[in-house]
Amino acid sequence: MIKDIMARKNKEIFYFITYGLSCISLGLATAAIGPLLPSLADFAKVTLGQISFLFTAHSLGYLLGSSGGGRLFDRFKGHILMLIASFLMIMMSIFIPLSTSFYLLLLAIFILGLGQGIVDVGSNVNLMWVYKSRVGPYMNGLHFFFGLGAFLSPIIIQNIMRFTDGTLTWPFWILAILYIPGLIGLFLLKSPSNPEKSKTETNAKPTNVWLVILMVVLFFIYVGVEMGFGGWIYTYAIEVKIMNESNAAYINSLYWGALTIGRLLTVFISRKLPPSKILIGNFSLAILALTVILIWPLTSTAIWIGSAGLGFALSSIFPTLLVLGETRMRITGGITGLFFLGSSIGGMVVPMVLGQIIEFLGSYEIMATLLGLVLVGFVVLISVIAASNRAGEKERV
């Protein structure tokens, strides 16, 4: 009996490592757009307001990949879907710096987002199917890998750009090479299946539609803030003339690095605290961090502190929300796809709106907008906690 348990745990580790490598790729790709925005605008000969539509194209592709992909994982082998999506990411990363027009660039970013959405939802839903009720620490660990990729991405890009005299080709091509390790495990491991699929409708806990809707809204707000700040803090720091390009890139890395460290710490915190308390702490710290930047918007120290604080605050919201959902409802690919639908719409709309705000209103206003979103998110979070408490914990398989 003990031998069987040990064998199962050893096998589960390979799944965790494989999905972790896939999430490093996602982090690398996601955080690459922000530091490259000014260069991409020059390359495509468009304004910052126009180049902000890259976020829209990327998130629209991500939306279709994650929401549609969620249902596909209920029907087809997950690793096959993730392999196809990973190849799409590699091919588009090769093609992006070769794009001959702004519209081709938008199309390539759209397809890149499509692949990312499928890989992202696949990593999360498959991990929940592998670990089931024990998924908490592993889910935070999985998102730590995403944060690690996002943290390394601006540093890698800044150094590549420096050594290659600002050419766009090598940053994207090297990122394409770094996507490859995750493919190996996906190819070697058998695709997991939903452990609750065999439940009869009589025994299954019905889906709490109101809780799902509230969580979708909260995912929208969270990812909008995460991607909005991560995508524009580099440009913000340059536009308000408090940092040079090198320091702005490092503050972008600090943000993603704090997010990464926070996720690592939450691996241990999640063993001690319930998801609801962790989420309240996350949103409270996010409000404080953005308030610091708004009070001292032209002080570099406040930007460093606020960026680190916000990254740390946002670090565990996504995985902790997924864990909260796993304890209250049956997690199918379709439901996970809805969560990612809210996420991708947030990642599409908020950065694009911030791009218009920074062009037509100013830099300070984008920070005020982000704080307003976090405050709304806190109210929605309280509603999510109340609805989840009424739903109660689901029956374990």
C-alpha positions as CSV (number, residue, x, y, z in Angstrom):
1,M,0.0,0.0,0.0
2,I,2.7,2.5,1.0
3,K,4.7,1.5,-2.1
4,D,1.7,2.2,-4.3
5,I,1.3,5.7,-2.7
6,M,5.0,6.5,-3.2
7,A,4.8,5.4,-6.8
8,R,1.8,7.6,-7.4
9,K,3.4,10.6,-5.8
10,N,6.6,10.2,-7.8
11,K,4.5,10.0,-11.0
12,E,2.6,13.1,-10.0
13,I,5.8,15.1,-9.6
14,F,6.6,14.6,-13.3
15,Y,3.2,16.1,-14.2
16,F,3.9,19.1,-11.9
17,I,7.3,19.7,-13.5
18,T,5.9,19.4,-17.0
19,Y,3.1,21.9,-16.3
20,G,5.6,24.1,-14.5
21,L,7.8,24.3,-17.5
22,S,4.8,25.1,-19.7
23,C,3.9,28.0,-17.3
24,I,7.5,29.3,-17.4
25,S,7.0,29.7,-21.2
26,L,3.7,31.5,-20.6
27,G,5.4,33.9,-18.2
28,L,8.2,34.6,-20.6
29,A,5.8,35.4,-23.4
30,T,3.3,37.4,-21.3
31,A,5.9,39.7,-19.7
32,A,7.8,40.2,-23.0
33,I,5.2,42.6,-24.5
34,G,5.6,45.4,-22.0
35,P,9.3,46.1,-22.3
36,L,9.1,45.7,-26.1
37,L,6.1,48.1,-26.6
38,P,8.2,51.2,-27.5
39,S,10.4,49.2,-29.9
40,L,7.4,47.5,-31.4
41,A,5.7,50.9,-31.9
42,D,8.9,52.2,-33.7
43,F,9.1,48.9,-35.7
44,A,5.5,49.1,-36.8
45,K,5.6,53.0,-37.2
46,V,2.6,53.6,-35.0
47,T,1.9,55.6,-31.8
48,L,1.8,54.2,-28.2
49,G,-2.0,54.4,-28.3
50,Q,-2.1,52.3,-31.4
51,I,0.4,49.8,-30.2
52,S,-1.7,49.2,-27.1
53,F,-4.0,47.3,-29.4
54,L,-1.4,44.5,-29.3
55,F,-2.9,43.8,-25.8
56,T,-6.3,43.6,-27.4
57,A,-5.2,41.2,-30.1
58,H,-3.2,39.1,-27.7
59,S,-6.0,38.9,-25.2
60,L,-8.6,38.2,-27.8
61,G,-6.6,35.2,-29.0
62,Y,-6.1,34.2,-25.3
63,L,-9.8,34.5,-24.8
64,L,-10.7,32.2,-27.6
65,G,-7.9,29.8,-26.6
66,S,-8.8,29.6,-23.0
67,S,-12.6,29.6,-23.2
68,G,-12.9,27.3,-26.2
69,G,-9.9,25.2,-25.1
70,G,-11.6,24.6,-21.7
71,R,-14.4,22.7,-23.4
72,L,-11.9,20.9,-25.7
73,F,-10.1,19.4,-22.6
74,D,-13.4,17.7,-21.6
75,R,-13.5,15.9,-25.0
76,F,-9.9,15.4,-26.2
77,K,-6.5,14.3,-24.8
78,G,-5.1,17.4,-23.0
79,H,-1.5,16.9,-23.8
80,I,-2.1,16.7,-27.5
81,L,-4.0,20.0,-27.4
82,M,-1.2,21.6,-25.3
83,L,1.5,20.3,-27.8
84,I,-0.3,21.9,-30.7
85,A,-0.7,25.1,-28.8
86,S,3.0,25.2,-27.8
87,F,4.0,24.8,-31.5
88,L,1.8,27.7,-32.3
89,M,3.6,29.8,-29.7
90,I,7.0,28.9,-31.1
91,M,6.0,29.6,-34.7
92,M,4.5,33.0,-33.9
93,S,7.5,34.0,-31.8
94,I,9.6,33.3,-34.9
95,F,7.2,35.2,-37.2
96,I,6.5,38.4,-35.1
97,P,9.8,40.2,-35.8
98,L,9.5,39.3,-39.5
99,S,6.0,40.9,-39.8
100,T,6.0,43.5,-42.6
101,S,3.0,45.5,-41.4
102,F,1.1,46.5,-38.2
103,Y,-1.8,44.3,-39.1
104,L,0.3,41.2,-39.6
105,L,1.9,42.0,-36.2
106,L,-1.6,42.1,-34.7
107,L,-2.5,38.7,-36.3
108,A,0.7,37.1,-35.1
109,I,0.1,38.4,-31.5
110,F,-3.5,37.1,-31.8
111,I,-2.3,33.6,-32.7
112,L,0.4,33.7,-30.0
113,G,-2.4,34.5,-27.4
114,L,-4.5,31.7,-28.8
115,G,-1.7,29.2,-28.1
116,Q,-1.1,30.7,-24.7
117,G,-4.7,30.4,-23.7
118,I,-4.9,26.7,-24.5
119,V,-1.6,26.0,-22.7
120,D,-2.7,28.0,-19.7
121,V,-6.1,26.5,-19.1
122,G,-4.6,23.0,-19.9
123,S,-1.9,23.3,-17.3
124,N,-4.4,24.5,-14.6
125,V,-7.2,22.0,-15.2
126,N,-4.9,19.0,-15.7
127,L,-3.1,19.8,-12.5
128,M,-6.4,19.9,-10.6
129,W,-7.3,16.6,-12.2
130,V,-4.0,15.1,-11.1
131,Y,-3.9,16.3,-7.5
132,K,-7.7,16.8,-6.8
133,S,-8.3,18.0,-3.2
134,R,-4.5,18.2,-2.6
135,V,-4.0,20.8,-5.3
136,G,-3.6,23.9,-3.2
137,P,0.2,24.1,-2.7
138,Y,0.8,22.6,-6.1
139,M,-1.4,25.2,-7.8
140,N,0.5,28.0,-6.1
141,G,3.7,26.3,-7.1
142,L,2.5,26.1,-10.7
143,H,1.8,29.8,-10.8
144,F,5.2,30.4,-9.2
145,F,6.7,29.0,-12.4
146,F,4.6,31.5,-14.4
147,G,5.9,34.3,-12.3
148,L,9.5,33.0,-12.6
149,G,9.2,33.2,-16.4
150,A,7.6,36.7,-16.2
151,F,10.4,37.9,-13.9
152,L,13.2,36.6,-16.1
153,S,11.6,37.9,-19.4
154,P,12.3,41.6,-19.1
155,I,15.9,40.9,-17.9
156,I,16.5,38.5,-20.8
157,I,15.0,40.9,-23.3
158,Q,16.9,44.0,-22.0
159,N,20.2,42.2,-22.2
160,I,19.5,40.7,-25.6
161,M,18.5,44.1,-26.9
162,R,21.7,45.6,-25.5
163,F,23.9,43.0,-27.1
164,T,22.1,43.1,-30.5
165,D,21.9,46.9,-30.8
166,G,18.1,47.0,-30.3
167,T,17.1,44.4,-33.0
168,L,13.7,42.8,-32.4
169,T,14.6,39.5,-34.0
170,W,16.7,37.8,-31.3
171,P,14.5,38.6,-28.3
172,F,11.6,36.7,-29.9
173,W,13.6,33.9,-31.3
174,I,15.4,33.2,-28.1
175,L,12.0,33.2,-26.3
176,A,10.8,30.6,-28.9
177,I,13.8,28.4,-28.0
178,L,12.9,28.7,-24.3
179,Y,9.4,27.3,-24.9
180,I,10.8,24.0,-26.0
181,P,11.6,22.2,-22.7
182,G,7.9,22.0,-21.7
183,L,7.1,20.1,-24.9
184,I,9.2,17.1,-23.7
185,G,7.0,16.1,-20.7
186,L,3.8,16.7,-22.6
187,F,5.0,14.3,-25.3
188,L,6.1,11.6,-22.8
189,L,3.3,11.7,-20.2
190,K,-0.2,10.3,-20.5
191,S,-3.0,12.9,-20.5
192,P,-4.9,13.0,-17.2
193,S,-8.7,12.8,-17.2
194,N,-11.4,14.4,-15.0
195,P,-11.7,12.2,-11.8
196,E,-15.2,13.4,-11.3
197,K,-16.4,12.5,-14.8
198,S,-17.7,9.1,-13.5
199,K,-20.0,10.7,-11.0
200,T,-23.6,10.2,-11.7
201,E,-25.9,13.3,-11.9
202,T,-27.6,12.1,-8.8
203,N,-24.5,12.2,-6.6
204,A,-22.9,15.2,-8.3
205,K,-23.1,18.6,-6.5
206,P,-24.9,21.0,-8.8
207,T,-23.0,24.0,-10.1
208,N,-23.5,27.2,-8.2
209,V,-24.1,29.6,-11.2
210,W,-24.0,32.8,-9.1
211,L,-20.7,31.8,-7.6
212,V,-19.3,31.0,-11.0
213,I,-20.4,34.4,-12.3
214,L,-18.9,36.3,-9.4
215,M,-15.6,34.4,-9.8
216,V,-15.5,35.2,-13.5
217,V,-15.9,38.9,-12.7
218,L,-13.1,38.7,-10.1
219,F,-10.8,37.0,-12.6
220,F,-11.6,39.8,-15.0
221,I,-10.6,42.4,-12.5
222,Y,-7.5,40.6,-11.2
223,V,-6.0,39.9,-14.6
224,G,-6.9,43.3,-15.9
225,V,-4.9,44.9,-13.0
226,E,-2.0,42.4,-13.3
227,M,-1.6,42.8,-17.1
228,G,-2.4,46.5,-17.1
229,F,0.3,47.4,-14.5
230,G,2.8,44.8,-15.8
231,G,2.3,46.1,-19.4
232,W,2.4,49.8,-18.7
233,I,4.7,50.4,-15.7
234,Y,7.8,50.4,-18.0
235,T,6.2,53.1,-20.2
236,Y,4.8,55.0,-17.2
237,A,8.3,55.2,-15.6
238,I,9.8,56.6,-18.8
239,E,6.9,59.0,-19.6
240,V,7.0,60.7,-16.1
241,K,10.8,61.0,-16.6
242,I,11.8,59.5,-13.3
243,M,13.8,56.6,-14.8
244,N,15.9,55.7,-17.9
245,E,15.0,52.7,-20.1
246,S,17.3,50.3,-18.2
247,N,15.9,51.1,-14.8
248,A,12.4,51.0,-16.2
249,A,13.0,47.4,-17.4
250,Y,14.3,46.4,-14.0
251,I,11.3,47.9,-12.2
252,N,9.2,45.8,-14.6
253,S,11.2,42.7,-13.5
254,L,10.9,43.8,-9.8
255,Y,7.1,43.7,-10.2
256,W,7.1,40.2,-11.8
257,G,9.8,39.1,-9.4
258,A,7.7,40.1,-6.3
259,L,4.8,38.3,-7.9
260,T,7.0,35.2,-8.2
261,I,8.3,35.4,-4.6
262,G,4.8,35.8,-3.3
263,R,3.6,32.7,-5.1
264,L,6.5,30.7,-3.7
265,L,5.7,31.9,-0.2
266,T,2.0,31.1,-0.7
267,V,2.9,27.4,-1.4
268,F,3.6,27.3,2.4
269,I,1.0,29.8,3.5
270,S,-1.8,27.9,1.8
271,R,-1.1,24.9,4.0
272,K,-2.0,27.1,7.1
273,L,-4.6,29.6,6.0
274,P,-7.9,29.1,4.1
275,P,-8.2,30.6,0.6
276,S,-10.6,33.4,1.8
277,K,-8.2,34.9,4.2
278,I,-5.3,34.8,1.7
279,L,-7.4,36.6,-0.8
280,I,-8.5,39.3,1.6
281,G,-4.8,39.9,2.4
282,N,-4.0,40.1,-1.3
283,F,-6.5,42.8,-2.1
284,S,-5.8,44.8,1.0
285,L,-2.1,45.0,0.1
286,A,-2.8,45.8,-3.5
287,I,-4.9,48.8,-2.4
288,L,-2.0,50.0,-0.2
289,A,0.6,49.6,-2.9
290,L,-1.3,51.6,-5.5
291,T,-2.1,54.2,-2.9
292,V,1.6,54.7,-2.3
293,I,2.2,55.3,-6.0
294,L,-0.7,57.7,-6.2
295,I,0.5,59.8,-3.2
296,W,4.1,60.1,-4.6
297,P,3.7,59.6,-8.4
298,L,7.0,61.3,-9.3
299,T,9.1,59.7,-6.7
300,S,11.2,56.8,-7.9
301,T,11.3,55.2,-4.4
302,A,7.5,55.1,-4.3
303,I,7.4,53.5,-7.7
304,W,9.9,50.8,-6.6
305,I,8.0,50.2,-3.4
306,G,4.6,50.3,-5.0
307,S,5.6,48.0,-7.9
308,A,7.1,45.4,-5.5
309,G,4.1,45.7,-3.2
310,L,1.6,45.3,-5.9
311,G,3.4,42.3,-7.4
312,F,3.5,40.6,-4.0
313,A,-0.2,41.5,-3.4
314,L,-1.4,40.0,-6.7
315,S,0.9,37.0,-6.6
316,S,-1.5,34.3,-5.3
317,I,-4.9,35.7,-6.3
318,F,-5.3,33.5,-9.4
319,P,-4.2,30.2,-8.0
320,T,-6.0,30.8,-4.7
321,L,-9.3,31.6,-6.5
322,L,-8.9,28.3,-8.5
323,V,-8.4,26.4,-5.3
324,L,-11.4,28.1,-3.7
325,G,-13.5,27.1,-6.7
326,E,-12.1,23.5,-6.5
327,T,-13.4,23.1,-3.0
328,R,-16.9,24.4,-3.8
329,M,-17.8,22.9,-7.2
330,R,-17.0,20.3,-9.9
331,I,-14.1,21.6,-11.9
332,T,-14.7,20.7,-15.5
333,G,-12.7,22.0,-18.5
334,G,-15.8,24.1,-19.4
335,I,-16.0,25.8,-16.0
336,T,-12.3,26.4,-16.0
337,G,-12.7,27.9,-19.4
338,L,-15.2,30.4,-18.1
339,F,-12.7,31.5,-15.4
340,F,-10.1,32.0,-18.1
341,L,-12.7,33.7,-20.3
342,G,-13.1,36.4,-17.6
343,S,-9.3,36.5,-17.2
344,S,-8.7,37.0,-20.9
345,I,-11.4,39.7,-21.3
346,G,-9.8,41.6,-18.4
347,G,-6.3,41.2,-19.9
348,M,-7.7,42.4,-23.3
349,V,-9.8,45.4,-22.2
350,V,-7.9,46.9,-19.2
351,P,-4.5,47.4,-20.8
352,M,-6.1,48.7,-24.0
353,V,-8.1,51.2,-22.0
354,L,-5.0,52.2,-20.1
355,G,-3.2,52.8,-23.4
356,Q,-5.9,55.3,-24.4
357,I,-5.8,56.9,-21.0
358,I,-2.1,57.5,-21.0
359,E,-2.2,59.0,-24.5
360,F,-5.3,61.3,-24.0
361,L,-5.3,62.0,-20.3
362,G,-1.9,61.3,-18.7
363,S,0.2,58.8,-16.8
364,Y,-1.2,59.6,-13.3
365,E,-4.7,58.6,-14.4
366,I,-3.8,55.0,-15.3
367,M,-2.7,54.4,-11.7
368,A,-5.9,56.0,-10.4
369,T,-7.9,53.7,-12.8
370,L,-6.0,50.6,-11.5
371,L,-6.8,51.6,-7.8
372,G,-10.4,52.0,-8.7
373,L,-10.5,48.5,-10.2
374,V,-8.8,47.0,-7.1
375,L,-11.4,48.6,-4.9
376,V,-14.2,47.2,-7.0
377,G,-12.5,43.8,-6.9
378,F,-12.4,43.9,-3.1
379,V,-16.2,44.3,-3.0
380,V,-16.6,41.4,-5.5
381,L,-14.3,39.3,-3.4
382,I,-16.5,39.7,-0.3
383,S,-19.5,38.6,-2.4
384,V,-17.5,35.5,-3.6
385,I,-16.6,34.5,-0.1
386,A,-20.2,34.9,1.1
387,A,-21.5,32.8,-1.9
388,S,-18.8,30.1,-1.4
389,N,-19.6,29.8,2.3
390,R,-23.3,29.3,1.4
391,A,-22.4,26.7,-1.2
392,G,-20.3,24.7,1.3
393,E,-17.6,22.2,0.4
394,K,-18.3,19.6,-2.3
395,E,-18.3,15.9,-1.8
396,R,-14.8,14.4,-2.3
397,V,-14.2,11.8,-4.9
